[in-house]
Structures are given as structure tokens and as C-alpha cells.
């Protein structure tokens, strides 16, 4: 498992802060041909100005696509299927209670230990890995997601733009740059780097108004309550953020830079939450397992992570003991103490035989020992009980790649890309597996889909043309590739027209 060398718990985000200005420059100069042509004959559209009004849902969708392309290009993401699968399950537990026009969401997990979450046009919802570290309960974690879903449902982004329509016009490029910087790094760094008269417009655009925050608090708590979760998790999470803000002094947490928080607002949400009936709100085991997994990821070293979880277990009444034991097992894998990790995981599975997180992690331990057949049997058995499961199928693909069974890996990865076509890293894995299988046409097709997701339409066209040249004319696959090439070429021509 990939590891970031930071402390356990609250961690240093110096790497993210240091790339803020470079990221902004990249976004403004290389986001897409549209951005590069801003000073030419086809300037980007402006939002706002006299006669502006609310931007359309189609414009929001277009902004969302650019945001995701930029995140895929520029922001480190957590690609761990176990983390993504948990986040997806939690979001879609909340979504039925959210007053959204469309319930089709795109989710992203940014690889940063800082507290942050964001919702942007196009129904994109993202969290930092650090939200798991700092939310001590699932109720607190869910409260942040519910708050962001409330912002989406009320179209606060569009309403903010309407409010500043008399200010200097704001281009799509400026908006996307501001959104990305808000999502993945300290927004004050991003604002300082924005040149010219757009700086204040982007600053205003990023900061939700007090009334929007209060509305999102109210609707977010309704979403929590309707989803069977505790609305009291929201003021609890706000209090955690306030404490972190006091501890960090001049360095405001990312989330608070765009979601202004005052003591009176915390008090208001506490008072409103107390109006809901009291009840028993138990956290899921899965939340604490994923939280432990990410605590290991952001530990300064795997050895320190082992020592920390081992110390927790020595306490007479360790809270969430199974999650602590799981965290120890993940830390042991990272520290190459594989037999100890396997023993811990087998004991956890004995207590909870069907838990997918334990099974997938045990397969990781077996793979690290190059016991591919044992890992394969474990995952195939798990897949029979959980057909189509994302983390299990992903692990099976990894096993087959490691074992040199390229064609079987291709089968698993093609299944995953059909189910999760927007997960760009899956297309790269498929390209690798196709290369191992000596299917050059398959390599070109997979790379083309990856290029599409990151906004490199020229690269996608090149890949598809190379695939087309290697196929006999008139064959079914030649027709498939030709049709896709036509689609991508049309999209590229439309983008060049501005």
C-alpha cells in the first residue's frame, strides 16, 4: 500500500502547499486548448456581467468535466478501491435524502492528510484522506458529506456567481483554477497566484456566504436524520475544525478557507441538532477499518505505525478493537512483517468470515509473499459470494498481473472499466495488462480512454489512429475503433472551435 511520510493523525501538508502556485499555473496555461486560446480569436465565455443570471445546469456540467480532467491530471488521488468503495457506499446512503435534481455523482478522494471536502458543479463530490483521520466517528464524517450534498442541491455555486455578476467577469479558466486550488491546496496560496483583476472575483466565488452555509447546515442535518444518522455529528465535526484552527494558528484548515465557521455558527448547529430526537447511532465497523487503513498510509513510517497500533492494543479497553487490529495488520504488511500480518488477518476473518476488507487485505499479504495461488483462491471464492465487487475484482486483476497471467488480468480489468469507466487508473492498468498479453490494439484503445479522461483529446486521437492502422478494414473491431475515433475527433474539433 502506498505510504506518505507524515505523522500519525494530524499531519503536515507542506508538499501540497508547495505545489499550489505551480498547479495554478498549469491550470491557467495548460488546462485545455480552450484555455490556451483565451487571448486569441476564440476567448473563453465569461460568467456574470450585466444580464447574467444563474448559469445553466449544462454549463455547470461542462465546468464539472473540466474540474475532473484537471484533478486527474494534477492532483494526487487515493486510488485504493477499499477507500473508494466505502466513500461510495456512504454517499449513496445519503443521496436518497438529498433534494438533488440528478443523483448521478462523480466521487474523488484527494491524497492529502488535511481536512477538506468539496462539491462542485457537475455533481462532483470530493474529500481529502485527512477527513477520515480527523472525523473520529462515522456520524461526524457523514455530516461533512451531507453538508456538501446540501450545497449541490441548492446550487450555491451558481447563486454565488449570480451575486457577483456586476463584478469583473470571471472566465471558465479562472473558475476551474479556483475550484481546483480550493479542493487540493490552501486557497490563499492560489488566490495570491491569480494575476490581474480576477483575483478578488475568484476569492469571492470560493467563499460560501453565511446564509449559504446556514442553509447547507440545515439541509445537511435533515439529510443525516432522514438517512438514519445522527445530526449531532455536524456540530461535533465543526468543533473539531475549530480546535484544529486554534492549534494551527495562522494556518487555517483548507475546509474553513471556503466554508467560514464561527463559534456562533457552531452554537446554532448544536442547538438545531438538539431538536432532533435522541437515538442510538452506531458507527459501522467499515468506517473505522478504512480510517485505520488511512492512518497507516499517512504514518511517518511503517515501523512507527506498527508501534502505535500495538500500543493501542495494549490498552485495557481499546476502542474499536477490531479496527485497531486491522490497522496493525496493514502496518505490518507495509513493514514487511508479512507472516505476522497474515496471522492477524486470519484471526479477524475467523471472527468475521465474510468481511471483504479483511479478505482483500489478506490477499495483499499473500501477494507480498508471492503466494499467488493462495491469494487467487481466496479472491475467487470471495467473488463468487460477491459478484462484481470492485475491490475484489481489482485485487484479482493485480494478482494475475503479478503472476504473469495477462489475459486473465485483461478480463477482470475490462469488467472493471465497463462498471467504472471514469476511474482513469483502471485504464492504465488495462493498458499494462494488454501490453503483457501482446495485444497492441488493446493497449492503444485503453490509453485513448485514459487520455480522454484527462482531457488530452489529441493524444486520444493518436492512440485510436494507431489502433485503426493495425486492424484489417471491415472487421468488427476496426468498425468499433473507427466509430470511437470519429467521436473523439468530433469532440476535439468542437473544442478547437471554442
KEVO-649789 format. One record per residue (C-alpha): x, y, z; residue in three letters. Coordinates in steps of 0.2 Angstrom, whole numbers. Example, Ala and Ser with C-alpha at 12.3 -4.5 7.8 and 13.67 -1.06 7.14 Angstrom:
REM KEVO-649789
PT:east:north:up:residuo
PT:62:-22:39:ala
PT:68:-5:36:ser
REM end
This chain:
REM KEVO-649789
PT:east:north:up:residuo
PT:0:0:0:unk
PT:7:17:-5:unk
PT:13:27:10:unk
PT:15:45:14:unk
PT:29:50:26:unk
PT:20:61:39:unk
PT:15:59:57:unk
PT:0:49:63:unk
PT:-16:58:65:unk
PT:-15:77:61:unk
PT:-1:79:48:unk
PT:10:91:38:unk
PT:4:96:21:unk
PT:19:105:15:unk
PT:20:95:-1:unk
PT:3:101:-6:unk
PT:6:119:-1:unk
PT:22:120:-10:unk
PT:14:115:-27:unk
PT:-1:127:-26:unk
PT:7:140:-37:unk
PT:13:128:-50:unk
PT:-4:119:-50:unk
PT:-12:136:-54:unk
PT:0:140:-67:unk
PT:-3:123:-75:unk
PT:-22:125:-74:unk
PT:-22:143:-82:unk
PT:-9:138:-96:unk
PT:-12:120:-100:unk
PT:-29:116:-94:unk
PT:-35:113:-112:unk
PT:-34:121:-129:unk
PT:-49:132:-124:unk
PT:-38:140:-110:unk
PT:-23:142:-121:unk
PT:-33:151:-134:unk
PT:-40:164:-122:unk
PT:-30:178:-129:unk
PT:-34:173:-147:unk
PT:-49:173:-159:unk
PT:-59:161:-148:unk
PT:-60:168:-130:unk
PT:-67:158:-116:unk
PT:-85:163:-111:unk
PT:-87:174:-96:unk
PT:-99:171:-82:unk
PT:-109:185:-74:unk
PT:-109:203:-80:unk
PT:-124:213:-85:unk
PT:-139:201:-89:unk
PT:-130:186:-82:unk
PT:-141:177:-70:unk
PT:-140:159:-65:unk
PT:-128:148:-75:unk
PT:-137:133:-83:unk
PT:-136:115:-77:unk
PT:-127:112:-94:unk
PT:-114:125:-90:unk
PT:-112:118:-73:unk
PT:-109:100:-81:unk
PT:-96:107:-93:unk
PT:-87:116:-78:unk
PT:-88:99:-69:unk
PT:-80:90:-83:unk
PT:-65:102:-84:unk
PT:-63:101:-65:unk
PT:-62:82:-65:unk
PT:-50:82:-80:unk
PT:-39:94:-70:unk
PT:-40:84:-54:unk
PT:-35:68:-64:unk
PT:-20:77:-72:unk
PT:-14:87:-57:unk
PT:-20:81:-40:unk
PT:-14:66:-32:unk
PT:-28:54:-28:unk
PT:-31:39:-17:unk
PT:-35:25:-29:unk
PT:-37:12:-16:unk
PT:-53:3:-21:unk
PT:-57:-1:-2:unk
PT:-57:18:2:unk
PT:-67:22:-14:unk
PT:-80:9:-11:unk
PT:-83:14:7:unk
PT:-85:33:2:unk
PT:-97:27:-12:unk
PT:-107:17:-1:unk
PT:-109:32:12:unk
PT:-113:45:-1:unk
PT:-126:34:-9:unk
PT:-134:31:8:unk
PT:-136:50:10:unk
PT:-141:54:-8:unk
PT:-159:47:-7:unk
PT:-162:60:6:unk
PT:-154:74:-3:unk
PT:-165:85:-14:unk
PT:-154:83:-30:unk
PT:-160:85:-47:unk
PT:-148:72:-53:unk
PT:-142:58:-42:unk
PT:-128:53:-53:unk
PT:-112:59:-44:unk
PT:-93:58:-48:unk
PT:-83:55:-32:unk
PT:-65:58:-29:unk
PT:-53:56:-14:unk
PT:-38:68:-14:unk
PT:-22:61:-7:unk
PT:-19:74:7:unk
PT:-19:72:26:unk
PT:-28:89:28:unk
PT:-46:91:32:unk
PT:-56:96:17:unk
PT:-71:91:7:unk
PT:-79:100:-8:unk
PT:-94:99:-20:unk
PT:-93:107:-37:unk
PT:-104:109:-52:unk
PT:-107:94:-62:unk
PT:-112:84:-46:unk
PT:-94:81:-41:unk
PT:-91:77:-23:unk
PT:-73:75:-16:unk
PT:-65:73:1:unk
PT:-47:73:7:unk
PT:-40:57:15:unk
PT:-37:69:30:unk
PT:-56:69:33:unk
PT:-55:51:39:unk
PT:-41:55:50:unk
PT:-50:69:59:unk
PT:-68:63:60:unk
PT:-67:52:75:unk
PT:-85:45:71:unk
PT:-94:40:56:unk
PT:-108:52:61:unk
PT:-95:66:60:unk
PT:-88:60:43:unk
PT:-106:59:36:unk
PT:-110:76:42:unk
PT:-97:84:30:unk
PT:-104:74:16:unk
PT:-122:79:20:unk
PT:-116:97:21:unk
PT:-108:96:3:unk
PT:-123:87:-4:unk
PT:-134:101:3:unk
PT:-123:114:-6:unk
PT:-125:104:-23:unk
PT:-144:103:-20:unk
PT:-146:121:-18:unk
PT:-135:126:-32:unk
PT:-125:138:-21:unk
PT:-111:139:-34:unk
PT:-122:146:-47:unk
PT:-131:158:-34:unk
PT:-114:164:-29:unk
PT:-110:169:-47:unk
PT:-126:177:-49:unk
PT:-122:188:-34:unk
PT:-106:195:-41:unk
PT:-112:197:-59:unk
PT:-109:216:-58:unk
PT:-90:212:-53:unk
PT:-76:209:-66:unk
PT:-82:195:-77:unk
PT:-75:178:-72:unk
PT:-69:166:-86:unk
PT:-71:147:-85:unk
PT:-52:146:-84:unk
PT:-52:156:-68:unk
PT:-66:147:-60:unk
PT:-59:130:-64:unk
PT:-42:136:-57:unk
PT:-50:142:-41:unk
PT:-60:126:-39:unk
PT:-45:115:-40:unk
PT:-35:125:-28:unk
PT:-49:126:-16:unk
PT:-50:107:-17:unk
PT:-32:102:-16:unk
PT:-22:115:-8:unk
PT:-23:131:3:unk
PT:-34:143:-7:unk
PT:-25:158:0:unk
PT:-9:152:-10:unk
PT:-20:150:-25:unk
PT:-28:167:-24:unk
PT:-11:175:-22:unk
PT:-5:167:-38:unk
PT:-20:173:-48:unk
PT:-15:188:-59:unk
PT:-25:203:-63:unk
PT:-42:208:-59:unk
PT:-49:191:-57:unk
PT:-41:188:-40:unk
PT:-55:196:-30:unk
PT:-68:188:-41:unk
PT:-61:170:-38:unk
PT:-59:174:-19:unk
PT:-77:179:-18:unk
PT:-83:164:-29:unk
PT:-74:151:-17:unk
PT:-80:158:-1:unk
PT:-98:152:3:unk
PT:-109:166:11:unk
PT:-115:165:29:unk
PT:-133:162:23:unk
PT:-127:148:11:unk
PT:-118:140:25:unk
PT:-133:141:36:unk
PT:-144:134:23:unk
PT:-132:119:20:unk
PT:-131:116:39:unk
PT:-150:115:40:unk
PT:-152:104:24:unk
PT:-137:94:29:unk
PT:-144:89:46:unk
PT:-161:85:38:unk
PT:-151:73:26:unk
PT:-142:65:40:unk
PT:-158:62:50:unk
PT:-168:55:35:unk
PT:-153:43:32:unk
PT:-154:36:50:unk
PT:-138:46:55:unk
PT:-135:57:70:unk
PT:-137:76:66:unk
PT:-126:79:81:unk
PT:-112:74:71:unk
PT:-111:90:62:unk
PT:-108:102:77:unk
PT:-96:89:84:unk
PT:-86:90:67:unk
PT:-87:109:67:unk
PT:-79:109:85:unk
PT:-65:98:79:unk
PT:-62:110:65:unk
PT:-62:125:77:unk
PT:-50:116:89:unk
PT:-38:112:74:unk
PT:-39:130:68:unk
PT:-34:136:86:unk
PT:-20:124:86:unk
PT:-13:129:69:unk
PT:-13:147:72:unk
PT:-11:157:56:unk
PT:-13:142:45:unk
PT:-32:140:43:unk
PT:-38:122:38:unk
PT:-42:121:20:unk
PT:-60:117:23:unk
PT:-63:133:33:unk
PT:-55:144:20:unk
PT:-70:141:9:unk
PT:-83:137:22:unk
PT:-82:151:35:unk
PT:-85:144:53:unk
PT:-88:155:68:unk
PT:-92:150:86:unk
PT:-110:157:84:unk
PT:-112:145:69:unk
PT:-106:130:79:unk
PT:-118:135:93:unk
PT:-133:137:81:unk
PT:-130:120:73:unk
PT:-128:112:91:unk
PT:-145:120:96:unk
PT:-153:114:79:unk
PT:-146:97:81:unk
PT:-153:95:99:unk
PT:-171:97:92:unk
PT:-169:80:83:unk
PT:-175:65:94:unk
PT:-161:56:103:unk
PT:-157:39:97:unk
PT:-144:25:96:unk
PT:-132:29:81:unk
PT:-119:15:80:unk
PT:-104:18:68:unk
PT:-101:4:55:unk
PT:-86:-6:58:unk
PT:-81:-2:40:unk
PT:-79:16:43:unk
PT:-66:13:57:unk
PT:-57:0:46:unk
PT:-55:12:32:unk
PT:-49:26:45:unk
PT:-36:14:52:unk
PT:-30:10:34:unk
PT:-28:28:30:unk
PT:-19:31:47:unk
PT:-6:19:41:unk
PT:-5:27:24:unk
PT:-1:44:32:unk
PT:11:37:46:unk
PT:28:44:46:unk
PT:35:26:44:unk
PT:28:9:44:unk
PT:38:5:60:unk
PT:30:19:69:unk
PT:13:14:63:unk
PT:16:-4:70:unk
PT:21:3:86:unk
PT:7:15:88:unk
PT:-7:2:84:unk
PT:2:-11:95:unk
PT:2:2:109:unk
PT:-17:5:106:unk
PT:-20:-14:108:unk
PT:-11:-15:125:unk
PT:-24:-3:132:unk
PT:-36:-12:143:unk
PT:-51:-6:134:unk
PT:-46:-1:116:unk
PT:-60:7:107:unk
PT:-65:-1:91:unk
PT:-53:-15:94:unk
PT:-55:-25:78:unk
PT:-51:-9:68:unk
PT:-35:-7:79:unk
PT:-30:-25:75:unk
PT:-34:-22:57:unk
PT:-23:-6:57:unk
PT:-9:-16:65:unk
PT:-11:-29:51:unk
PT:-10:-16:37:unk
PT:5:-8:46:unk
PT:14:-25:47:unk
PT:11:-28:28:unk
PT:20:-11:25:unk
PT:34:-15:37:unk
PT:36:-32:28:unk
PT:32:-42:43:unk
PT:20:-52:32:unk
PT:18:-68:42:unk
PT:13:-58:57:unk
PT:1:-48:46:unk
PT:-7:-64:39:unk
PT:-9:-71:57:unk
PT:-19:-55:62:unk
PT:-30:-55:47:unk
PT:-34:-74:48:unk
PT:-39:-71:66:unk
PT:-50:-56:61:unk
PT:-58:-67:47:unk
PT:-61:-81:59:unk
PT:-72:-68:69:unk
PT:-80:-61:54:unk
PT:-78:-73:39:unk
PT:-87:-63:26:unk
PT:-79:-46:28:unk
PT:-72:-41:11:unk
PT:-60:-28:18:unk
PT:-51:-42:28:unk
PT:-51:-54:13:unk
PT:-44:-41:1:unk
PT:-31:-36:14:unk
PT:-26:-54:17:unk
PT:-24:-56:-2:unk
PT:-12:-41:-1:unk
PT:-2:-50:12:unk
PT:-2:-66:2:unk
PT:4:-57:-14:unk
PT:18:-49:-5:unk
PT:24:-66:0:unk
PT:22:-71:-19:unk
PT:9:-84:-14:unk
PT:-1:-80:-29:unk
PT:-12:-96:-30:unk
PT:-17:-94:-12:unk
PT:-22:-76:-15:unk
PT:-31:-81:-31:unk
PT:-41:-94:-22:unk
PT:-46:-83:-8:unk
PT:-52:-69:-20:unk
PT:-61:-81:-32:unk
PT:-71:-88:-18:unk
PT:-75:-70:-12:unk
PT:-80:-65:-29:unk
PT:-92:-80:-30:unk
PT:-101:-73:-15:unk
PT:-100:-55:-20:unk
PT:-101:-55:-39:unk
PT:-95:-39:-47:unk
PT:-87:-32:-31:unk
PT:-75:-18:-36:unk
PT:-61:-21:-23:unk
PT:-61:-40:-25:unk
PT:-60:-39:-44:unk
PT:-47:-26:-43:unk
PT:-36:-37:-32:unk
PT:-39:-52:-43:unk
PT:-33:-42:-58:unk
PT:-17:-37:-48:unk
PT:-14:-55:-43:unk
PT:-15:-60:-61:unk
PT:-3:-46:-67:unk
PT:9:-51:-53:unk
PT:8:-69:-58:unk
PT:11:-66:-76:unk
PT:-7:-71:-82:unk
PT:-10:-56:-93:unk
PT:-26:-62:-102:unk
PT:-35:-66:-86:unk
PT:-30:-49:-79:unk
PT:-37:-41:-95:unk
PT:-54:-50:-92:unk
PT:-55:-43:-75:unk
PT:-50:-26:-80:unk
PT:-61:-25:-94:unk
PT:-75:-29:-82:unk
PT:-70:-15:-71:unk
PT:-68:-2:-84:unk
PT:-86:-6:-90:unk
PT:-93:-4:-72:unk
PT:-81:11:-68:unk
PT:-77:20:-84:unk
PT:-72:36:-76:unk
PT:-59:28:-65:unk
PT:-44:33:-75:unk
PT:-31:22:-66:unk
PT:-41:7:-72:unk
PT:-37:11:-90:unk
PT:-19:12:-86:unk
PT:-19:-5:-78:unk
PT:-29:-12:-93:unk
PT:-16:-4:-105:unk
PT:-2:-13:-95:unk
PT:-11:-30:-95:unk
PT:-14:-28:-114:unk
PT:4:-25:-116:unk
PT:9:-40:-106:unk
PT:-4:-50:-117:unk
PT:4:-43:-133:unk
PT:-12:-35:-138:unk
PT:-6:-19:-146:unk
PT:-23:-13:-152:unk
PT:-29:-16:-134:unk
PT:-15:-5:-127:unk
PT:-19:9:-139:unk
PT:-38:8:-135:unk
PT:-35:8:-116:unk
PT:-23:23:-117:unk
PT:-35:33:-128:unk
PT:-49:31:-115:unk
PT:-36:37:-101:unk
PT:-31:52:-112:unk
PT:-50:56:-114:unk
PT:-52:57:-95:unk
PT:-38:68:-93:unk
PT:-43:80:-107:unk
PT:-29:75:-119:unk
PT:-40:73:-134:unk
PT:-25:75:-146:unk
PT:-17:60:-138:unk
PT:-33:50:-138:unk
PT:-35:53:-157:unk
PT:-16:47:-160:unk
PT:-19:31:-150:unk
PT:-35:27:-159:unk
PT:-27:30:-176:unk
PT:-13:19:-172:unk
PT:-26:6:-167:unk
PT:-35:8:-183:unk
PT:-20:6:-193:unk
PT:-16:-11:-185:unk
PT:-33:-18:-189:unk
PT:-40:-26:-206:unk
PT:-53:-14:-214:unk
PT:-71:-20:-212:unk
PT:-68:-31:-197:unk
PT:-79:-29:-182:unk
PT:-65:-22:-171:unk
PT:-60:-10:-185:unk
PT:-78:-3:-185:unk
PT:-78:-1:-166:unk
PT:-61:9:-166:unk
PT:-67:19:-181:unk
PT:-83:24:-173:unk
PT:-74:29:-157:unk
PT:-61:39:-167:unk
PT:-75:49:-175:unk
PT:-82:53:-158:unk
PT:-66:59:-151:unk
PT:-61:69:-167:unk
PT:-78:77:-166:unk
PT:-75:82:-148:unk
PT:-58:89:-152:unk
PT:-64:99:-167:unk
PT:-78:106:-156:unk
PT:-66:111:-143:unk
PT:-54:120:-155:unk
PT:-69:130:-162:unk
PT:-71:136:-144:unk
REM end
